[in-house]
């Protein structure tokens, strides 16, 4: 039996800003990238390949390392950019980056036989698909509301 103090009380559910949702999704994607890469070290032959300067079919060179760094720099920057970019630019940057990285995530499974890679790529693609979805459905405000918001921002700026 419930106590009379809890009757009619609901849990508060705070609305989360779209920018924070996108940033959190990019963080989740990055965690998956890291874990999939860490787990790949346990595949037989991987460490031996690294020790002789090969990863998958690629020779480890400064150019390969730079390419790998650049490939991961975009999602890393998206964590920050999703929060700070203006809405119109933010929407398009997230759409393009997420679509590109869906292709990257699924492309990483080509020729692989270990199931964890497929599971990781599918989850990454789902999270990136959510980024595409949220970006595409970016909340809009009426023109009248935007002019009030601009007035508020300007008033706040003049108080500084």
N, C-alpha and C positions, 0 to 999 in steps of 0.2 A: 504494500500500500504506500502511495506517495504521500509525502508530508504536504500540508496545505501551503507551505512556502514555495513549492515548485510548480504549483498549478498555473498553467497558462504562460509559463516562462519558456522562451526559446533561446537557443544559442545565437549569439550575434555572429553575423556573417558579413565581414567587411568587403566592400568592392575593391578589387585589386586593379590598379592602373595597368593599361595595356602594355606600357613600356616595361613595367616590372615583370609581367607575364613573359614577355619576349626574352628579357634578360635571363630569367630563371630557366627558360627552355634552352637557351644557348649554354648555360652552365651545365644542365643535365646532359646535353649532347657531348660537351667536353669531357665530363666524367666517363661517359661510355667510350669515347675515343681512347682515353687513357687506359681504362680497364681492359678493353679489347687488345690494345698494344701490349700491356703487361702480360695478359694471359697468353699472347702469341709467343712469348719467350719460352713457355713450357712445352711448345711443340718440339718433338725430337728433331734435331738438326739445326734449329734456329740459332742457338748460342754458338755452335760450331761455325755456322755460316757468318755470323757477325764477327767472330774472331779472325776469319780469313778475309773479311771485308766485303761480304755479300749479304743483302737483304732481299729475300724472295728471288727475283731474277736480276736485281740491280746491284751494281758495284757501288760500295759506299765511297763516295768522293765528296769533296767540299761542295760541289754543285748539287749533289743529291741531298746532302744535309740541309743546304740552303733552301732547296725546293720543298723539303719536308717541313722546315720551319715556316716558310711562307704559306704552305697549305694549311697549317694549324693556326697561323696568325690571324686569319680572317675570323674564324669562330671566336677566338680569344678576344679580339677587338669588338666583336658583336655584343659581347656581354656589356661592355661600357657604352658603345654607340647606341644600343637599343634604349638606353636610359636618357642619353643626352641629346641625340639628334632631334631636330624639329619634326613634327608629326609627318608631314608630306614626304620629306626625304627619308625618314626612318622607315616608313611603310615600304617604299620601293627598295631600299637597301636590304631590308629583311626579306622581302619577297625574292629578290634576285639571289642573295647569298644562300638562303635556305634551299632554293631550287637547285643551285649549283652543288650544294653539299649533299642533297639527296642522291644526285648522280654519283658523287664521290663515294658516299657510303655504300651504295649498292655496287658500284664498280670495284670496290675493294674485295668483294666476294668472288670475283671471277677467278676460276681455276682453283678455288679453295675447297677442301673436303671436310674441314672441322666445323661442326654444327654451331659452336659458340660464335663464330664469325657471322653466320647467317642470322642468328638470333640478335646479335649486337647490331648488325646492319639494319635489320627490320625495325628494331626499337629506335635506332637513330633516325631512320626514315620517317617513322611515325611522329617523333618529336619535331623533326624538321617540317613535316607536313602540318603539324599544329602551328608552327611559326608562320608558314604560308597562309594557313586559314585565318589566324588572328590578324595577320597583317592585311589580308584581303578584306576582312570584315572590320577593319579599324573603326572604332566608334566615331560618329560624326555629331557635330552640334549644329543647331539651327543658326542662321546668320545673325539673328537677333541676340541669341545667347553668346555668340562669339564677340560681338561688339561690347557686351557687358563684361565679358572676360578680359578683353583688351583694356577697357576702362579700369578694371580692378588692378591689372598688372601695372598700368601706368601710374595709378595712385600709389601702389606699393613701391614702385621705383622712385617716386618723388619723395617718399618719406625717408629714403636712405641718406 
